[in-house]
Amino acid sequence: MIKKQSGSVLAISLVLLTVITIISMMSLQRSGLQTKIIANIQHNENVFQAALSEQEYWYNQYNEAGNATQLLFDVINNNNQPLGLNPSRAQGENIPLQVSSTNTHIPSSADDIVFSVGNEINSRISYKFHLDSDADIRNLPKIVSDQRTSFKFPALKLAQNSF
């Protein structure tokens, strides 16, 4: 009883092999896309944290009494133009993450009224500043983070209180 073979096993195995190959290729493409998404999220987070760290560094510099007077004096004497601040981290050519900061003095308007306990009205002036920090990755121009901190404080008017 010899049966004639039709070769259907070969055709079925080729179809199954093709289906398995297509499924594995789709899985590889999907995992590659997920890897790119995760890398992009990590780059954005690194840039955000770098800009935030730069903000904290300069804010702490302004909070220290020894540095604050000279730093604020330099900003005020810059004719209301942003004053570039030296970065707190290394900025070499091999480092792709770059940060920069500027501080701008915002002049108070004539109708600002400043009150302080124990002083005459308008014997003080309100000094306003914008501290801006930017961070980016050199090779990825679309990944940028900008941070701004504004602060103000009252101080004596130099015109009324000079000796």
Secondary structure, 3 states (H helix, E strand, C coil): CCCCCCCHHHHHHHHHHHHHHHHHHHHHHHHHHHHHHHHHHHHHHHHHHHHHHHHHHHHHHHHCHHHHHHHHHHHHCCCCCCEEECCCCCCCCCCCEEEEEEEEEECCCCCCCCCCCCCCCCCEEEEEEEEEEEEEECCEEEEEEEEEEEEEEEEECHHHHCC
